[in-house]
């Protein structure tokens, strides 16, 4: 079977550029994120992640900043009334523009127009020079018991949930599963409200299990994954993901499958220094 052209960093960049060009041409209109995902040819699930990795900020923030910078240019280099500038870049009223402008630059549009010496600082985008062990892995089908959590990924009680899975195995006298917790993250925090984010805290089991109360059972299908091993604090995982999506996946010429990513935790955070924590990150690829 002949593979279609491999995805490279240039291909990703081309898709990102098409989206950015569209945004710049349609600043005065309603910009619909679903349409942008279509233009990019990335699935909606990965669209937000890849755009953030390449732009250094979430796509929504990028649109607001692009609009605000366009307003700043018009304030500085044209005599258009502030109301006209607001409408031209997609704000329904001068007060909406004023509010956003102040948030970004700490100065109102009028003050900016009257103070040509004011310098707008661009936020720095820090890309850590990350060392990650990386490989493509064919992962077999796995049986898992799991508890689904809803809420902010950073605030979930992973430890307590894992202990409940552990307890369940002891109570039911089941064979012990893999002692490295496996978490599946179903949603992208850039697009899904924090209280609706879904996480499955899983234990991989050697056999089929009968579910009970809120402890579910499912089989994860076999599949191909780009697997990255990261050593360091969980706090920095966001920048690790940004670097994976902007640098490593394009370099490895990976095409993404439209399935959630997962993490496997190789040591115990209660007994390990944050800088020595080991996390395996599973990104589904074609």
C-alpha positions as CSV (number, residue, x, y, z in Angstrom):
1,X,0.0,0.0,0.0
2,X,1.5,3.3,-1.1
3,X,1.6,5.9,1.7
4,X,0.4,9.4,0.9
5,X,3.1,12.0,1.2
6,X,4.6,12.1,4.7
7,X,3.8,15.0,7.0
8,X,6.9,17.2,7.5
9,X,7.5,20.4,9.5
10,X,7.1,22.3,6.1
11,X,3.6,20.7,5.6
12,X,2.5,21.6,9.1
13,X,3.9,25.1,8.6
14,X,2.0,25.5,5.3
15,X,-1.3,24.5,7.0
16,X,-0.6,26.9,9.9
17,X,0.2,29.7,7.5
18,X,-3.1,29.2,5.5
19,X,-5.0,29.6,8.8
20,X,-3.0,32.8,9.8
21,X,-3.6,34.3,6.3
22,X,-7.3,33.6,6.6
23,X,-7.4,35.3,10.0
24,X,-5.6,38.4,8.7
25,X,-8.0,38.7,5.7
26,X,-11.1,38.3,7.9
27,X,-10.4,40.3,11.0
28,X,-13.6,42.3,10.7
29,X,-15.8,39.2,10.5
30,X,-16.9,36.5,12.8
31,X,-14.0,33.9,12.8
32,X,-15.3,30.4,13.4
33,X,-12.8,28.0,14.9
34,X,-14.5,25.0,13.1
35,X,-14.0,26.6,9.7
36,X,-10.3,27.3,10.7
37,X,-9.8,23.6,11.5
38,X,-11.2,22.7,8.1
39,X,-8.8,25.2,6.3
40,X,-5.9,23.7,8.3
41,X,-6.8,20.0,7.3
42,X,-6.0,19.0,10.9
43,X,-8.7,17.2,12.8
44,X,-10.4,19.5,15.4
45,X,-8.8,17.5,18.2
46,X,-5.3,18.3,17.0
47,X,-6.0,21.6,15.4
48,X,-5.8,23.6,18.7
49,X,-2.7,21.7,19.9
50,X,-0.7,22.2,16.7
51,X,-1.7,25.8,16.2
52,X,-0.6,26.6,19.8
53,X,2.7,24.8,19.3
54,X,3.5,26.8,16.1
55,X,2.1,30.1,17.2
56,X,3.3,30.0,20.8
57,X,-0.2,30.7,22.2
58,X,-3.8,29.3,21.8
59,X,-5.5,30.2,18.5
60,X,-8.2,32.2,20.3
61,X,-5.5,34.4,22.0
62,X,-3.7,34.7,18.7
63,X,-6.9,36.0,17.0
64,X,-7.5,38.5,19.8
65,X,-3.9,39.6,19.7
66,X,-3.9,39.9,15.9
67,X,-7.0,42.1,16.1
68,X,-5.5,44.2,18.9
69,X,-2.2,44.7,17.0
70,X,-4.2,45.7,13.9
71,X,-6.0,48.3,16.0
72,X,-2.6,49.6,17.4
73,X,-1.3,50.1,13.8
74,X,-4.4,51.9,12.7
75,X,-4.3,54.1,15.9
76,X,-0.7,55.0,15.2
77,X,-0.7,55.4,11.4
78,X,-4.3,56.5,10.5
79,X,-6.7,59.2,11.5
80,X,-9.7,56.8,11.6
81,X,-12.0,57.4,14.5
82,X,-11.7,54.8,17.3
83,X,-15.2,53.5,16.7
84,X,-14.4,52.8,13.0
85,X,-11.2,51.0,14.0
86,X,-13.2,48.8,16.4
87,X,-15.8,47.8,13.7
88,X,-13.1,47.3,11.1
89,X,-11.3,44.6,13.2
90,X,-14.4,42.8,14.4
91,X,-15.5,44.5,17.6
92,X,-19.1,45.4,18.1
93,X,-18.3,48.6,20.0
94,X,-15.4,50.9,20.9
95,X,-15.8,49.9,24.5
96,X,-15.1,46.2,23.7
97,X,-11.9,47.2,21.8
98,X,-10.9,49.5,24.7
99,X,-11.3,46.7,27.3
100,X,-9.2,44.2,25.3
101,X,-6.6,46.9,24.3
102,X,-6.1,47.8,27.9
103,X,-5.7,44.1,28.9
104,X,-3.0,43.6,26.3
105,X,-1.1,46.9,26.6
106,X,-2.0,48.5,29.9
107,X,-3.1,51.7,28.1
108,X,-6.4,52.8,26.4
109,X,-6.7,53.3,22.6
110,X,-7.0,57.1,23.2
111,X,-3.9,57.2,25.4
112,X,-2.0,55.2,22.8
113,X,-3.1,57.4,20.0
114,X,-1.9,60.5,21.9
115,X,1.4,58.9,23.1
116,X,3.4,57.9,20.0
117,X,6.4,57.0,22.1
118,X,4.7,54.2,23.9
119,X,6.3,50.8,22.9
120,X,4.2,47.7,22.8
121,X,6.0,44.8,24.2
122,X,5.3,41.4,22.6
123,X,5.0,38.5,25.1
124,X,8.1,36.3,25.0
125,X,7.5,32.7,23.9
126,X,9.9,30.4,25.7
127,X,10.7,27.1,24.0
128,X,12.8,25.1,26.3
129,X,15.6,23.1,24.6
130,X,14.0,19.8,25.5
131,X,15.8,16.5,25.6
132,X,13.2,13.7,25.1
133,X,13.6,10.0,24.4
134,X,11.4,9.3,21.4
135,X,10.3,6.2,19.5
136,X,7.4,4.9,17.4
137,X,5.8,2.0,19.1
138,X,3.2,-0.6,18.0
139,X,1.1,-0.9,21.2
140,X,-1.0,-4.1,21.5
141,X,-4.6,-4.1,22.6
142,X,-4.9,-3.7,26.4
143,X,-7.6,-4.5,29.0
144,X,-8.0,-1.6,31.5
145,X,-10.1,-0.9,34.5
146,X,-10.7,2.8,34.9
147,X,-12.4,5.6,36.8
148,X,-13.5,8.7,34.8
149,X,-12.9,12.1,36.3
150,X,-14.4,15.4,35.3
151,X,-12.6,18.7,35.9
152,X,-9.4,20.7,35.6
153,X,-6.6,18.3,34.7
154,X,-4.3,20.1,37.2
155,X,-6.7,19.7,40.1
156,X,-7.8,16.0,39.8
157,X,-7.0,13.7,42.7
158,X,-5.0,11.2,40.6
159,X,-3.4,9.6,43.7
160,X,-6.7,9.0,45.5
161,X,-8.3,7.6,42.3
162,X,-5.5,5.2,41.7
163,X,-5.7,4.0,45.3
164,X,-9.4,3.2,44.7
165,X,-8.5,1.0,41.7
166,X,-5.9,-0.7,43.8
167,X,-8.5,-1.3,46.6
168,X,-11.0,-2.7,44.1
169,X,-8.5,-5.3,42.9
170,X,-7.8,-6.4,46.5
171,X,-11.5,-6.6,47.4
172,X,-12.4,-8.5,44.3
173,X,-9.2,-10.7,44.7
174,X,-8.2,-10.0,41.1
175,X,-4.8,-10.5,39.6
176,X,-2.6,-7.4,40.0
177,X,-2.3,-5.1,36.9
178,X,0.5,-2.9,35.7
179,X,1.7,-0.7,38.6
180,X,2.4,2.3,36.4
181,X,-0.9,4.4,36.2
182,X,-2.1,5.2,32.7
183,X,-4.2,8.3,32.2
184,X,-6.2,9.1,29.0
185,X,-6.9,12.8,28.4
186,X,-10.0,13.1,26.2
187,X,-10.2,16.8,25.8
188,X,-8.1,19.8,24.9
189,X,-8.1,22.4,27.8
190,X,-7.8,25.2,25.2
191,X,-11.3,24.4,23.9
192,X,-13.2,22.6,26.5
193,X,-14.3,24.4,29.7
194,X,-12.2,23.1,32.7
195,X,-15.2,21.6,34.5
196,X,-16.0,19.4,31.5
197,X,-12.5,18.0,30.9
198,X,-12.5,14.2,30.9
199,X,-9.7,12.0,32.3
200,X,-9.7,8.2,32.5
201,X,-7.4,7.0,35.3
202,X,-6.6,3.4,34.2
203,X,-4.8,0.3,35.4
204,X,-3.8,-2.1,32.6
205,X,-5.0,-5.6,33.6
206,X,-3.9,-9.1,32.6
207,X,-7.5,-10.2,32.1
208,X,-11.1,-9.2,31.3
209,X,-12.8,-7.7,34.4
210,X,-16.5,-7.2,35.3
211,X,-17.2,-3.5,35.9
212,X,-18.7,-2.4,39.2
213,X,-20.2,0.9,40.3
214,X,-18.0,3.7,39.0
215,X,-15.2,1.4,38.1
216,X,-15.4,0.7,34.4
217,X,-13.8,-1.8,32.1
218,X,-12.8,-1.4,28.4
219,X,-10.3,-2.7,25.9
220,X,-8.0,-0.1,24.4
221,X,-7.5,-1.1,20.7
222,X,-4.0,-1.9,19.4
223,X,-2.4,1.1,17.6
224,X,0.7,3.0,16.6
225,X,2.0,5.7,18.9
226,X,4.8,8.2,19.1
227,X,6.0,7.6,22.6
228,X,8.1,10.3,24.4
229,X,9.8,9.8,27.7
230,X,10.1,13.0,29.7
231,X,12.1,13.4,32.9
232,X,11.1,16.3,35.1
233,X,8.3,18.0,37.0
234,X,4.7,17.5,36.0
235,X,4.4,21.3,36.2
236,X,6.3,21.7,32.9
237,X,4.2,19.2,30.9
238,X,2.4,21.9,29.0
239,X,5.7,23.2,27.5
240,X,6.7,19.6,26.8
241,X,3.5,19.1,24.8
242,X,4.0,22.4,22.9
243,X,7.5,21.3,22.0
244,X,6.3,17.8,20.9
245,X,3.7,19.3,18.6
246,X,5.9,22.0,17.2
247,X,9.2,20.2,16.9
248,X,9.3,16.5,17.5
249,X,6.2,15.2,15.6
250,X,7.0,17.2,12.4
251,X,10.7,16.1,12.6
252,X,9.5,12.4,12.9
253,X,7.2,13.0,9.9
254,X,4.2,11.8,11.9
255,X,0.6,12.0,10.8
256,X,-1.8,12.2,13.8
257,X,-4.7,9.8,14.4
258,X,-7.9,11.5,15.8
259,X,-7.7,9.8,19.2
260,X,-6.8,11.1,22.6
261,X,-3.3,11.2,23.9
262,X,-2.3,9.4,27.2
263,X,0.4,9.5,29.8
264,X,2.0,6.6,31.8
265,X,3.7,7.5,35.1
266,X,6.8,5.4,35.6
267,X,7.6,6.4,39.2
268,X,5.7,7.4,42.3
269,X,5.4,11.2,42.8
270,X,5.1,10.7,46.6
271,X,8.6,9.1,46.7
272,X,10.4,10.9,43.9
273,X,11.8,14.4,43.6
274,X,9.9,16.4,40.9
275,X,13.0,16.7,38.7
276,X,13.4,12.9,38.6
277,X,9.8,12.0,37.7
278,X,9.5,9.9,34.5
279,X,6.4,10.3,32.3
280,X,5.7,8.4,29.0
281,X,3.6,10.5,26.7
282,X,1.6,8.5,24.1
283,X,0.5,10.4,20.9
284,X,-1.6,8.3,18.5
285,X,-0.1,8.3,14.9
286,X,-0.8,6.7,11.6
